[in-house]
Amino acid sequence: MMFRLPRWFGAVLLLLAVALPAWSTQRALLVGVSELVNQPQALWLQAPRNDVTLMREVLLKQGFGAAEITVLADGVSGAALPDAQRIHEALGRLLEQSKSGDFVLLYFSGHGTRLRDAGKRYQEPDGLAENFLARDVRGTVGTDAALAGGVRDVDFDGWVQAFLARNVFVWSVFDTCSATSMTRGATATPATAEGPQQDEVRWRGVRAAQLRSVAGEPPASTLVAPAARATARARYVAFFASESHQVTPELRLPRQSRNARPQGLLTWAVAEALQRRPATWRELFDGVLAVYPPVIDELAQRFPTRELPSPVAEGNLDAPLFENSAGALSTRPVWRAQRAGGVLTLAIGQLDGLVPQQPVRVLATLEDGTVRAAPAQLSQLGLGHAQVGLPDSLRELSASTLWRISPLAEPSSLALRVLAEAPLPAGLSLEYPASILATDARAQADVRWVDLGAAGQRLEVLSPDLGGANASAVIADAAAARRRLETLARLKWFGRLQALASGAQFDGFEARFEVWQGDRLVRGEAAQRADTGPLPLRAGERAVLSVRNGSGQSLNLVIVGIDAGGTVRPVYPGDLGETNRFEQGTREQPAAKRFELPWFDAPGSRLLVLAAPAAAYSGPRLFGAGPQQDAISDFRVRGQLRAEEQRQVFAAMVRWGGGDAATAR
């Protein structure tokens, strides 16, 4: 007997096939280079082969298919060797397999180095470029050239862009580093094993001068990623084992365990943090940072003259873990806290958008990933630190608990107060702590909003801090009016930042405005800590901001502007996918960079420069003034790990003076 389906059933199946998206795929490329076959064995490592094995185990537990994990590593059964050519070929195959909606992990464990690369379009503040050393690295070729057998940072960036152009979410992990001695000219420290054989520590990162050039046909060093259109990094996250001037260790982990084996510290920390079932990349990175202190404290005792590594993260950290999503999972900023008795301490404060007695939510993550929460209130607050009394309901939790604090709402005292007879427009998109509140008191209002019906909307600025009292404009387009309100709200917060940091001292940091005509520097002047402006531009001249860091510390740096048309202009970081960690420099060898400001050429343009020393083992800190992308409207500010009684800060709000020097304010 033959069973016949009704005709409509086939139509339903066809509709379902059209309506339902194809299943996305999670893939990974794991590269571990332990042996540099053309280099002295003193430069070889032990842990990368263990790192890729551990990462593969972790990914399988996260639901990755075994067939979707490619491993290139020496000393790993069944894995291809991690030569430069094979690495690029594997990246090419991975790109060819990837389709819109997929997720890709690009993981690299091994040695890193830095050298001058004249071919780079984007020059680092210290003038150097990062290279990952493939198994067949042979040393430099000529002057200001890439390594033969090295994989350049610009090539990695090109591959990331190629994946992003296909709507693939990319997570990059680099358990490698750069050599301090090379970047700052200090006395060379060996990249060999230190300590007793049964518990030795090896340091990842060599100076380019340590690499031996080998006769014969060199490995390909000019393999580059395929050309791809520039894509906003809304689907991108990266973890780095150290800052650019630091080295990172491999040692036997977990400590004091019979089953310990050599592992890269970042890799082991990622595996440990995933056991708490984090929901976002920020939660995962916070978990990584929480694992570091005990190991770092031990290493500091054993190697007191070394600067130990501080991991760095960048990208859309609030996106959900292991998914292809550009939307932020969290709706409020979440800052790490440290417990001391009945007090939780945060290394963030007024500069991050907190106000006295602010209501917050305390989040406690247990070892099994369970999260408990309770309300609380700020008890102490400074520019860069805050304290919260531990709620009674959470006091019995163990010392292994991870603590975080989230504000319950944007502070009303920082909000743009709008006097409006009609409801404010829908769809306002602001990053914390900027916000907009309606008010019915003209004396308290910053802006008056009048709906003119078909004629549009009239915005009247009432606060002199926002560009002059009683300035008004009629805006016909509702979307443009909404953007103008958002700009004014951000401008109010920028002004608050500048006022908070007014008069702060920050030795070794300098921000100067330079006026250039072609390749010739015409004049320059310091960006003062006040609402002042540079000299007016003349015909053919352009404005450039020059930043120099000779403080001896890495910085959290934010540079953002608002042009004469009211558009927010991110300068540093340039987009959400870039870290705002500005490189360390000294007075003798400062880290420096110039930023072109092509929009800073009309009256009304403003620029905010805010810098503070970066605390070790901390996440990104953007002070509520970082770049915003439309795809991530809920991007939030995050804070530091450790509090300090006093923080050095530099802040300047600069307004372009226009054609009349007397109008500069």
C-alpha positions as CSV (number, residue, x, y, z in Angstrom):
1,M,0.0,0.0,0.0
2,M,1.5,3.4,-1.0
3,F,0.9,6.3,1.3
4,R,0.4,9.6,-0.6
5,L,1.2,13.0,1.0
6,P,-1.2,15.8,0.2
7,R,-0.1,18.3,-2.3
8,W,0.1,21.1,0.2
9,F,2.7,19.2,2.3
10,G,5.4,19.7,-0.3
11,A,4.6,23.4,-0.4
12,V,5.0,23.6,3.4
13,L,8.4,21.9,3.3
14,L,9.5,24.3,0.6
15,L,8.4,27.3,2.7
16,L,10.3,25.9,5.7
17,A,13.4,25.3,3.7
18,V,13.3,29.0,2.6
19,A,12.4,30.4,6.0
20,L,14.8,28.5,8.2
21,P,18.5,29.5,8.0
22,A,21.1,26.9,7.4
23,W,22.8,25.6,10.5
24,S,25.9,27.6,11.3
25,T,29.2,25.8,12.0
26,Q,31.8,26.3,14.6
27,R,35.4,25.8,13.3
28,A,38.8,26.3,14.8
29,L,42.5,26.5,13.6
30,L,44.9,25.6,16.4
31,V,48.6,26.3,15.8
32,G,51.3,25.4,18.3
33,V,55.0,25.9,17.5
34,S,57.3,24.3,20.1
35,E,60.4,23.6,17.9
36,L,62.1,26.2,15.7
37,V,64.0,23.8,13.5
38,N,66.3,26.4,12.0
39,Q,67.1,27.9,15.4
40,P,69.2,26.9,18.5
41,Q,67.3,24.5,20.7
42,A,67.8,27.0,23.6
43,L,65.0,29.0,21.9
44,W,62.6,26.1,21.7
45,L,59.5,25.8,23.8
46,Q,57.8,22.8,25.5
47,A,54.1,23.8,26.0
48,P,52.6,24.8,22.6
49,R,52.0,21.1,21.8
50,N,50.2,20.8,25.1
51,D,48.3,24.0,24.6
52,V,46.7,23.0,21.3
53,T,45.8,19.6,22.9
54,L,44.1,21.4,25.9
55,M,42.3,23.8,23.6
56,R,41.0,21.0,21.4
57,E,39.6,19.2,24.5
58,V,38.0,22.5,25.7
59,L,36.4,23.1,22.3
60,L,35.0,19.6,22.1
61,K,33.3,20.2,25.5
62,Q,31.9,23.4,24.1
63,G,30.2,21.5,21.2
64,F,32.7,21.9,18.4
65,G,32.8,18.9,16.0
66,A,36.1,17.0,16.0
67,A,36.2,17.3,12.2
68,E,35.9,21.1,12.4
69,I,39.1,21.5,14.5
70,T,42.3,21.7,12.5
71,V,45.6,21.3,14.4
72,L,49.0,22.3,13.2
73,A,51.6,21.5,15.8
74,D,54.9,19.6,16.3
75,G,54.8,16.7,18.7
76,V,51.0,16.1,18.4
77,S,49.9,12.8,16.9
78,G,48.1,13.2,13.5
79,A,48.8,17.0,13.3
80,A,50.5,18.6,10.4
81,L,53.7,20.6,11.1
82,P,53.2,24.4,11.7
83,D,55.4,25.7,8.9
84,A,54.6,29.2,7.5
85,Q,53.3,27.8,4.2
86,R,51.0,25.3,5.9
87,I,49.6,28.0,8.3
88,H,48.6,30.1,5.4
89,E,47.2,27.2,3.5
90,A,45.1,26.2,6.5
91,L,43.8,29.7,6.9
92,G,42.8,29.7,3.2
93,R,41.0,26.4,3.5
94,L,39.2,27.6,6.6
95,L,38.1,30.8,4.8
96,E,36.9,28.8,1.8
97,Q,34.8,26.6,4.1
98,S,33.3,29.5,6.1
99,K,29.9,30.9,5.3
100,S,27.7,33.6,6.7
101,G,26.7,32.9,10.3
102,D,29.6,30.7,11.1
103,F,32.0,31.0,14.0
104,V,35.8,30.7,13.8
105,L,38.6,30.5,16.4
106,L,42.1,31.4,15.3
107,Y,44.5,30.2,18.0
108,F,48.3,30.6,18.1
109,S,50.7,29.4,20.7
110,G,54.5,29.9,20.5
111,H,57.1,32.6,20.2
112,G,56.5,36.2,19.1
113,T,58.9,39.0,18.3
114,R,58.8,42.6,17.0
115,L,60.8,44.3,14.4
116,R,60.6,47.3,12.1
117,D,58.5,46.7,9.0
118,A,58.5,49.6,6.6
119,G,55.8,47.9,4.5
120,K,53.1,48.4,7.1
121,R,50.4,50.8,6.4
122,Y,49.5,51.2,10.0
123,Q,52.5,52.1,12.2
124,E,52.5,51.2,15.9
125,P,53.2,53.9,18.5
126,D,56.6,52.4,19.1
127,G,57.3,51.9,15.3
128,L,57.5,48.1,15.5
129,A,55.5,45.2,14.2
130,E,54.5,41.9,15.7
131,N,55.5,38.6,14.1
132,F,54.4,35.0,15.1
133,L,57.3,32.6,14.5
134,A,56.4,29.6,12.4
135,R,58.3,26.3,12.8
136,D,60.6,27.1,9.9
137,V,61.5,30.8,10.7
138,R,65.0,31.6,9.4
139,G,65.6,35.2,10.5
140,T,65.3,38.6,8.9
141,V,65.8,39.3,5.2
142,G,67.5,42.7,4.6
143,T,66.7,45.8,6.4
144,D,63.2,46.8,7.7
145,A,61.8,43.5,6.3
146,A,59.5,40.8,7.5
147,L,60.9,37.6,8.9
148,A,61.4,34.7,6.6
149,G,59.1,32.2,8.2
150,G,57.3,34.7,10.3
151,V,53.6,35.5,10.1
152,R,53.1,39.3,10.3
153,D,50.4,41.1,12.3
154,V,49.2,42.8,9.1
155,D,48.7,39.3,7.6
156,F,46.7,38.2,10.6
157,D,44.6,41.4,10.4
158,G,44.0,40.7,6.7
159,W,42.7,37.2,7.4
160,V,40.4,38.5,10.1
161,Q,39.0,41.1,7.7
162,A,38.4,38.3,5.1
163,F,36.4,36.3,7.6
164,L,34.4,39.3,8.8
165,A,33.6,40.2,5.2
166,R,31.8,36.8,5.0
167,N,29.8,37.6,8.2
168,V,31.8,35.1,10.2
169,F,32.4,35.8,13.9
170,V,36.2,35.6,14.7
171,W,37.7,34.9,18.1
172,S,41.5,35.2,18.0
173,V,43.8,34.0,20.8
174,F,47.5,34.7,20.8
175,D,49.4,32.9,23.6
176,T,52.6,34.6,22.6
177,C,54.4,37.8,23.2
178,S,57.0,40.3,22.2
179,A,60.5,40.8,23.7
180,T,61.0,43.7,26.2
181,S,64.6,44.0,25.3
182,M,63.9,44.6,21.7
183,T,61.2,47.1,22.1
184,R,63.0,49.3,24.6
185,G,66.7,48.6,24.1
186,A,67.1,47.2,27.6
187,T,69.7,44.6,28.6
188,A,68.8,41.3,26.9
189,T,67.2,38.7,29.1
190,P,67.4,35.1,27.9
191,A,64.4,33.4,26.3
192,T,65.6,30.0,27.7
193,A,64.5,27.9,30.7
194,E,64.8,29.3,34.2
195,G,64.5,27.5,37.5
196,P,64.9,23.8,38.4
197,Q,64.4,21.2,35.7
198,Q,61.3,19.7,37.5
199,D,59.7,23.2,37.6
200,E,61.3,25.3,35.0
201,V,59.7,28.4,33.4
202,R,60.2,29.3,29.8
203,W,59.5,32.7,28.4
204,R,57.8,33.2,25.1
205,G,59.3,36.1,23.0
206,V,62.6,36.5,21.4
207,R,64.5,39.4,19.9
208,A,64.8,39.4,16.2
209,A,68.6,39.6,16.6
210,Q,68.5,36.2,18.4
211,L,67.2,34.5,15.3
212,R,69.8,32.8,13.1
213,S,69.7,33.3,9.3
214,V,70.0,30.0,7.4
215,A,71.5,29.5,4.0
216,G,69.3,28.1,1.3
217,E,65.8,28.7,0.0
218,P,64.0,30.6,2.7
219,P,60.4,29.7,3.6
220,A,57.7,31.9,2.0
221,S,57.4,35.2,3.9
222,T,55.2,37.2,1.6
223,L,52.0,35.0,1.8
224,V,49.2,37.5,2.5
225,A,45.5,37.2,3.1
226,P,43.1,37.7,0.2
227,A,41.8,41.2,-0.4
228,A,38.6,41.9,1.4
229,R,36.4,44.9,1.9
230,A,36.8,46.7,5.2
231,T,34.2,45.5,7.6
232,A,33.2,46.9,11.0
233,R,34.5,44.5,13.7
234,A,31.1,43.9,15.4
235,R,31.8,40.1,15.1
236,Y,35.3,40.0,16.5
237,V,37.0,39.4,19.8
238,A,40.7,38.8,20.5
239,F,42.7,37.7,23.6
240,F,46.4,38.5,23.9
241,A,48.7,36.9,26.5
242,S,50.6,40.2,27.2
243,E,51.1,43.8,26.3
244,S,53.4,44.6,23.4
245,H,56.5,45.1,25.5
246,Q,56.0,42.0,27.7
247,V,56.9,38.3,27.6
248,T,54.6,35.6,28.8
249,P,55.5,32.4,30.6
250,E,54.9,28.7,30.1
251,L,55.2,26.6,33.2
252,R,53.8,23.5,34.8
253,L,50.1,23.9,35.5
254,P,48.0,23.6,37.6
255,R,50.5,24.4,40.3
256,Q,51.3,21.8,42.9
257,S,49.4,19.1,41.0
258,R,50.8,15.6,40.2
259,N,49.1,15.9,36.7
260,A,50.7,19.3,36.0
261,R,52.4,19.7,32.6
262,P,54.0,22.6,30.8
263,Q,51.2,25.0,29.6
264,G,51.0,28.6,28.3
265,L,49.5,30.7,31.1
266,L,46.9,32.3,28.9
267,T,45.7,29.0,27.4
268,W,45.4,27.4,30.9
269,A,43.6,30.4,32.2
270,V,41.0,30.3,29.3
271,A,40.4,26.6,30.0
272,E,39.9,27.3,33.7
273,A,37.6,30.3,33.1
274,L,35.3,28.3,30.7
275,Q,34.5,26.0,33.6
276,R,32.4,28.8,35.2
277,R,30.1,28.8,32.1
278,P,30.5,32.5,31.2
279,A,27.8,34.0,29.0
280,T,29.8,36.7,27.3
281,W,33.4,37.2,26.2
282,R,33.8,39.8,28.8
283,E,32.8,37.3,31.5
284,L,35.3,34.9,30.0
285,F,38.1,37.5,30.1
286,D,37.2,38.5,33.6
287,G,37.5,34.8,34.6
288,V,40.9,34.7,32.9
289,L,42.1,37.7,34.8
290,A,40.9,36.1,38.1
291,V,43.1,33.1,37.5
292,Y,46.3,35.1,36.9
293,P,47.2,36.7,40.4
294,P,48.2,33.6,42.3
295,V,50.5,32.4,39.5
296,I,51.9,35.9,38.9
297,D,52.5,36.4,42.6
298,E,54.6,33.3,42.6
299,L,56.5,34.2,39.5
300,A,57.2,37.7,41.0
301,Q,58.9,36.1,44.0
302,R,61.0,33.8,41.7
303,F,61.9,36.4,39.1
304,P,61.8,39.8,40.8
305,T,63.5,41.7,37.9
306,R,61.1,40.6,35.2
307,E,58.0,42.6,34.2
308,L,55.3,39.9,34.2
309,P,52.5,39.8,31.6
310,S,49.1,41.5,31.7
311,P,46.6,40.0,29.2
312,V,44.7,42.3,26.8
313,A,41.3,41.9,25.2
314,E,39.6,43.8,22.5
315,G,36.5,43.6,20.3
316,N,32.8,43.1,21.0
317,L,33.3,41.6,24.5
318,D,29.6,41.9,25.4
319,A,28.5,39.5,22.6
320,P,27.3,36.0,23.6
321,L,30.0,33.3,23.8
322,F,30.6,31.1,20.8
323,E,27.8,32.6,18.7
324,N,27.6,34.7,15.6
325,S,25.9,37.7,17.1
326,A,26.8,41.4,17.0
327,G,24.3,42.3,19.6
328,A,25.4,42.9,23.2
329,L,24.0,40.3,25.6
330,S,24.4,42.6,28.6
331,T,22.3,45.8,29.0
332,R,24.4,47.3,31.8
333,P,28.2,47.6,32.3
334,V,29.6,44.9,34.5
335,W,32.9,45.7,36.4
336,R,35.1,43.2,38.2
337,A,35.5,43.7,42.0
338,Q,37.8,42.3,44.7
339,R,36.6,41.2,48.1
340,A,38.3,42.1,51.3
341,G,36.2,41.0,54.3
342,G,32.8,42.6,54.0
343,V,33.8,45.1,51.3
344,L,34.0,44.9,47.5
345,T,36.5,47.2,45.9
346,L,36.3,48.4,42.3
347,A,39.1,50.1,40.2
348,I,36.6,52.3,38.5
349,G,34.9,55.4,39.7
350,Q,33.5,58.8,38.7
351,L,35.5,58.8,35.4
352,D,33.6,55.7,34.5
353,G,30.1,57.1,35.2
354,L,29.5,56.3,38.9
355,V,28.0,58.8,41.3
356,P,27.8,58.9,45.1
357,Q,25.4,56.5,46.7
358,Q,24.6,54.9,43.4
359,P,22.4,51.8,43.6
360,V,24.1,48.7,42.0
361,R,23.7,45.0,41.7
362,V,26.3,42.7,43.1
363,L,26.9,39.5,41.0
364,A,28.6,36.5,42.5
365,T,29.8,33.7,40.2
366,L,30.5,30.4,41.8
367,E,32.9,27.8,40.6
368,D,30.2,25.8,38.8
369,G,29.0,28.9,37.0
370,T,26.0,29.6,39.2
371,V,25.3,33.3,39.6
372,R,23.8,34.8,42.7
373,A,22.8,38.5,42.9
374,A,21.8,41.1,45.5
375,P,21.2,44.9,45.5
376,A,23.7,47.2,47.2
377,Q,24.8,50.8,47.2
378,L,28.2,52.5,46.7
379,S,29.7,53.4,50.0
380,Q,32.9,55.2,48.8
381,L,33.7,56.8,45.5
382,G,36.7,58.5,43.9
383,L,37.9,59.3,40.4
384,G,39.2,55.9,39.8
385,H,38.0,53.7,42.6
386,A,34.8,52.8,44.5
387,Q,33.7,50.5,47.3
388,V,30.5,48.6,48.0
389,G,29.4,46.9,51.2
390,L,28.9,43.2,50.7
391,P,25.2,42.3,51.0
392,D,24.4,40.0,53.9
393,S,22.9,37.4,51.7
394,L,26.2,36.8,49.9
395,R,28.6,37.0,52.9
396,E,28.9,33.2,53.3
397,L,30.2,32.6,49.8
398,S,33.7,31.0,49.4
399,A,37.0,32.7,48.6
400,S,36.8,31.2,45.0
401,T,33.8,33.4,44.2
402,L,34.2,35.9,41.3
403,W,32.7,39.2,42.1
404,R,31.2,41.8,39.7
405,I,29.2,45.0,40.1
406,S,26.6,46.4,37.7
407,P,24.7,49.7,38.0
408,L,21.0,49.4,38.1
409,A,20.5,52.4,35.8
410,E,22.2,55.4,34.2
411,P,22.7,58.2,36.8
412,S,20.0,60.8,36.4
413,S,22.5,63.6,37.4
414,L,24.6,62.9,34.3
415,A,21.6,62.7,31.9
416,L,20.7,65.3,29.3
417,R,17.6,66.9,30.6
418,V,15.1,67.7,27.9
419,L,12.1,70.0,28.3
420,A,9.5,68.6,26.0
421,E,5.7,68.9,25.6
422,A,5.5,65.7,23.5
423,P,7.2,62.3,24.1
424,L,10.8,62.1,23.1
425,P,11.6,60.2,19.8
426,A,11.8,56.4,20.0
427,G,15.0,54.6,19.2
428,L,17.5,56.6,21.2
429,S,20.8,54.7,21.4
430,L,23.4,55.7,24.0
431,E,26.3,54.0,25.7
432,Y,26.6,54.2,29.5
433,P,26.6,56.6,31.3
434,A,25.2,59.0,28.7
435,S,21.4,59.1,28.9
436,I,18.4,61.4,28.2
437,L,15.6,62.3,30.7
438,A,12.5,64.4,30.2
439,T,11.9,67.2,32.6
440,D,9.1,69.7,33.0
441,A,11.2,72.4,34.7
442,R,12.9,74.9,32.4
443,A,15.4,75.9,35.1
444,Q,16.8,72.3,35.2
445,A,16.6,71.6,31.4
446,D,19.7,71.5,29.1
447,V,17.6,71.4,25.9
448,R,14.1,72.3,24.9
449,W,12.4,70.0,22.3
450,V,9.4,71.4,20.4
451,D,7.5,69.2,17.9
452,L,6.4,71.5,15.0
453,G,4.4,68.8,13.2
454,A,5.0,68.7,9.5
455,A,7.6,71.4,9.8
456,G,9.9,69.2,11.9
457,Q,11.3,69.6,15.4
458,R,13.0,72.6,17.0
459,L,15.9,72.0,19.4
460,E,16.8,74.9,21.6
461,V,20.0,74.6,23.7
462,L,19.5,76.1,27.1
463,S,22.8,75.1,28.7
464,P,25.9,77.2,27.9
465,D,28.0,74.1,28.5
466,L,26.6,72.6,25.3
467,G,27.6,75.3,22.9
468,G,25.8,78.4,24.0
469,A,22.5,79.3,25.6
470,N,19.5,79.9,23.4
471,A,21.0,78.5,20.3
472,S,18.2,76.8,18.4
473,A,17.7,75.0,15.1
474,V,14.8,73.5,13.2
475,I,15.4,69.9,12.1
476,A,13.0,68.5,9.5
477,D,14.1,64.9,9.7
478,A,13.1,63.0,12.9
479,A,16.2,60.7,12.7
480,A,18.5,63.6,12.4
481,A,16.8,65.2,15.4
482,R,17.3,62.0,17.4
483,R,21.0,61.9,16.5
484,R,21.3,65.5,17.6
485,L,19.9,64.7,21.0
486,E,22.2,61.7,21.3
487,T,25.2,64.0,20.4
488,L,24.2,66.5,23.1
489,A,23.9,63.8,25.7
490,R,27.4,62.5,24.9
491,L,28.7,66.1,24.8
492,K,27.4,66.7,28.3
493,W,29.2,63.5,29.6
494,F,32.4,64.6,27.8
495,G,32.3,67.9,29.5
496,R,31.8,66.1,32.8
497,L,34.8,64.0,32.2
498,Q,37.0,67.0,31.5
499,A,35.7,68.8,34.6
500,L,36.4,65.7,36.8
501,A,40.0,65.5,35.5
502,S,40.7,69.2,35.5
503,G,44.0,70.0,37.2
504,A,45.1,66.4,37.4
505,Q,48.8,65.7,37.0
506,F,50.2,63.1,34.6
507,D,54.0,63.2,34.1
508,G,55.3,61.9,30.9
509,F,52.2,62.2,28.8
510,E,51.8,64.9,26.1
511,A,49.1,65.7,23.6
512,R,49.9,68.4,21.1
513,F,48.0,69.9,18.2
514,E,50.1,70.3,15.1
515,V,49.2,72.2,12.0
516,W,50.7,70.7,8.8
517,Q,50.8,71.9,5.2
518,G,51.6,69.0,3.0
519,D,54.7,67.3,4.6
520,R,55.7,70.4,6.4
521,L,55.0,71.1,10.1
522,V,53.8,74.7,10.3
523,R,53.2,75.1,14.1
524,G,52.0,73.3,17.2
525,E,50.7,73.9,20.6
526,A,49.8,71.8,23.7
527,A,46.2,70.6,24.2
528,Q,45.5,72.3,27.4
529,R,43.4,70.9,30.2
530,A,40.6,73.3,29.5
531,D,38.0,74.2,26.8
532,T,40.5,76.0,24.6
533,G,41.3,75.7,20.9
534,P,44.3,75.5,18.7
535,L,45.3,78.3,16.3
536,P,42.9,78.6,13.4
537,L,43.7,76.8,10.2
538,R,44.6,78.7,7.1
539,A,44.1,77.6,3.5
540,G,45.9,74.4,2.7
541,E,46.5,73.5,6.3
542,R,45.3,70.5,8.3
543,A,45.0,69.6,12.0
544,V,46.9,66.7,13.5
545,L,46.9,65.5,17.1
546,S,50.3,64.2,18.2
547,V,50.4,61.9,21.3
548,R,53.6,60.9,23.1
549,N,53.7,58.6,26.1
550,G,57.0,58.8,28.0
551,S,55.5,57.9,31.4
552,G,57.0,54.4,31.6
553,Q,53.5,53.0,31.9
554,S,50.9,51.6,29.4
555,L,47.9,53.8,29.1
556,N,44.1,53.6,28.8
557,L,43.7,56.3,26.1
558,V,40.5,57.6,24.5
559,I,40.3,60.3,21.9
560,V,36.9,61.1,20.5
561,G,35.5,64.1,18.8
562,I,32.2,65.7,17.7
563,D,32.3,67.5,14.4
564,A,30.5,70.7,13.4
565,G,27.6,68.6,12.1
566,G,27.1,66.8,15.4
567,T,28.6,63.5,14.3
568,V,30.6,61.5,16.9
569,R,34.1,60.9,15.5
570,P,36.1,58.1,17.1
571,V,39.9,58.7,16.8
572,Y,41.5,56.2,19.3
573,P,40.4,53.5,19.3
574,G,39.3,53.9,15.7
575,D,36.6,51.3,16.0
576,L,35.2,48.8,18.5
577,G,37.5,46.1,17.4
578,E,40.7,47.9,18.5
579,T,42.1,48.0,22.0
580,N,42.5,51.4,23.6
581,R,45.7,50.2,25.5
582,F,48.4,52.7,24.3
583,E,51.9,51.3,24.4
584,Q,54.4,51.9,27.1
585,G,57.2,54.4,26.5
586,T,60.0,56.2,28.4
587,R,61.2,59.8,28.3
588,E,64.2,58.6,26.2
589,Q,62.1,56.4,23.9
590,P,58.5,57.5,24.0
591,A,55.7,55.7,22.3
592,A,54.2,58.2,19.9
593,K,51.5,58.4,17.2
594,R,49.9,61.1,15.1
595,F,46.2,61.2,14.4
596,E,44.8,63.0,11.3
597,L,41.7,65.1,12.0
598,P,40.2,65.9,8.6
599,W,36.8,66.8,10.2
600,F,38.3,69.2,12.7
601,D,38.2,72.2,10.5
602,A,35.0,74.1,11.3
603,P,33.6,76.1,14.2
604,G,31.8,73.9,16.7
605,S,34.1,70.9,16.3
606,R,35.3,69.5,19.6
607,L,37.8,66.9,20.7
608,L,38.2,65.0,24.0
609,V,41.5,63.5,25.0
610,L,41.5,61.3,28.1
611,A,44.4,59.2,29.4
612,A,45.2,57.3,32.6
613,P,47.7,54.6,33.5
614,A,46.5,51.1,32.8
615,A,46.3,48.8,35.8
616,A,47.7,45.3,35.3
617,Y,45.2,42.4,34.9
618,S,42.4,44.7,33.8
619,G,39.9,44.8,31.0
620,P,39.3,47.6,28.6
621,R,38.5,51.0,30.1
622,L,36.8,53.5,27.8
623,F,35.5,56.0,30.3
624,G,32.1,56.1,28.6
625,A,33.7,57.9,25.6
626,G,34.8,55.0,23.4
627,P,33.7,54.4,19.8
628,Q,30.1,53.4,19.0
629,Q,28.9,51.3,16.2
630,D,25.3,51.0,15.0
631,A,25.5,47.2,15.2
632,I,26.3,47.4,18.9
633,S,24.1,50.0,20.4
634,D,24.5,48.6,23.9
635,F,28.3,48.6,24.1
636,R,29.2,49.5,27.6
637,V,32.1,50.9,29.6
638,R,34.1,48.5,31.7
639,G,36.6,49.0,34.5
640,Q,39.8,47.9,36.1
641,L,40.8,45.2,38.5
642,R,42.7,47.1,41.3
643,A,41.8,50.3,43.0
644,E,44.3,53.1,43.8
645,E,43.8,56.0,46.2
646,Q,45.0,58.5,43.6
647,R,45.1,58.0,39.8
648,Q,47.0,60.1,37.3
649,V,44.8,61.5,34.6
650,F,45.1,63.7,31.6
651,A,42.1,65.3,30.1
652,A,41.6,68.0,27.5
653,M,38.4,69.2,25.8
654,V,39.4,71.2,22.8
655,R,37.1,73.4,20.6
656,W,38.3,74.5,17.1
657,G,38.4,78.3,17.0
658,G,37.3,78.8,13.4
659,G,38.6,81.7,11.4
660,D,38.8,84.1,14.2
661,A,41.4,83.4,16.9
662,A,39.4,85.4,19.4
663,T,36.5,82.9,19.3
664,A,38.7,80.1,20.7
665,R,37.4,79.0,24.1
